[in-house]
Amino acid sequence: MKFYINPSIELLRLDNEEEVAFDPTTGDTHFLDSVASDILRILQEPKDIDELASALASEYDADSDEIKSDISPFLAELAEKGIIKTEL
């Protein structure tokens, strides 16, 4: 399964360097921490969880298996909120 950012989501940087994911179809605004911002930036192109974990491991100098277990519930939350989508 591949994950990718919902095409209707707009990633916006605020004046204070904070980033938000704005959904113009619902009006929902989601404030993002730096890791969430990195995940959504990587998911501009569809990636499976192994590819995403590997990219984050490179950026954060961390173990990709540990990252994978950490991001799995977060990806489910992002999908539930409509911020990301999945494809088979």
C-alpha positions in Angstrom: 0.0 0.0 0.0 1.3 3.5 -0.9 0.5 6.7 0.9 0.3 10.1 -0.6 -0.9 13.6 0.4 -4.5 14.3 -0.5 -4.3 16.6 -3.6 -6.8 19.0 -2.1 -4.6 19.7 0.9 -2.6 22.9 0.9 0.6 23.0 3.0 1.0 26.5 4.3 3.9 28.1 6.3 2.8 30.6 8.8 4.8 33.7 9.8 6.2 32.0 12.9 7.7 29.2 10.8 4.8 26.9 11.8 3.3 24.8 9.0 -0.3 23.8 8.6 -2.3 21.5 6.4 -5.4 23.3 5.2 -8.3 21.4 3.5 -10.2 24.0 1.5 -13.1 21.5 0.9 -13.8 21.2 4.6 -12.2 24.3 6.0 -10.2 22.1 8.4 -6.7 23.4 9.5 -4.2 21.0 11.0 -1.1 22.4 12.8 2.0 20.3 12.0 5.1 19.7 14.0 8.4 19.4 12.1 8.2 15.6 11.7 4.6 15.7 10.4 5.7 18.4 7.9 8.6 16.2 6.8 6.2 13.2 6.4 3.8 15.2 4.2 6.7 16.7 2.2 7.9 13.2 1.5 4.4 12.0 0.6 4.1 14.5 -2.3 4.9 11.4 -4.3 3.3 8.0 -3.3 5.5 6.0 -1.0 5.0 2.7 0.9 5.7 2.6 4.6 9.2 1.1 4.0 10.1 3.9 1.6 8.8 6.6 3.9 10.6 5.1 7.0 13.8 4.9 5.0 13.6 8.5 3.9 12.9 9.6 7.5 15.7 7.4 8.8 18.1 9.2 6.5 16.9 12.6 7.6 16.9 11.9 11.3 19.8 9.4 11.5 17.5 6.8 13.1 16.6 3.1 12.7 14.0 2.7 9.9 12.2 -0.3 11.7 11.7 1.8 14.8 10.5 4.7 12.7 8.1 2.4 10.9 6.5 1.3 14.1 6.3 4.9 15.3 4.7 6.3 12.1 2.1 3.5 11.5 -0.5 4.9 13.9 0.2 8.5 12.7 -0.4 7.5 9.1 -3.7 5.9 10.1 -4.6 9.2 11.9 -3.7 11.3 8.9 -5.8 9.0 6.6 -8.7 9.2 9.0 -8.5 13.0 8.9 -8.3 13.0 5.1 -4.9 14.6 5.0 -3.4 11.6 3.2 -4.8 8.9 0.9 -3.8 5.4 0.1 -3.5 3.4 -3.1 -2.9 -0.3 -3.6 
